[in-house]
Amino acid sequence: MKVTLAGQGWSFDAAPSQTVLQAAEQAGVRLPSSCRNGTCRTCICLSTGGTVRYTVDWPGLSLDEKREGYILPCVALPTSDLLIEAPAASLR
Ligand code: FES
């Protein structure tokens, strides 16, 4: 799957078993993160295209947030190519 950062135009590949956060780090892209288990919400970002599934049953997102397209990259596995907004991302 290909993950693209809409604002920066950067993109990287994610293996099926890789979270968006892991794939970003492997590609040298630093995204905000802290707990890495879907509870602290430090990594929350808006996805404007594509789909994900979660490695945990209850990622710390409300139904409304999910509906609006917010995802938690630390526990999100892309299930299609993905477009995300991550203005705080930086290159390592
Ligand atoms: S890093 Fe804590 S929810 Fe993703």
Boltz pocket constraint, residues with backbone or C-beta under 6 A from the ligand:
constraints:
  - pocket:
      binder: B
      contacts: [[A, 32], [A, 33], [A, 34], [A, 35], [A, 36], [A, 37], [A, 38], [A, 39], [A, 40], [A, 41], [A, 42], [A, 43], [A, 44], [A, 60], [A, 72], [A, 73], [A, 74], [A, 75]]
      max_distance: 6.0
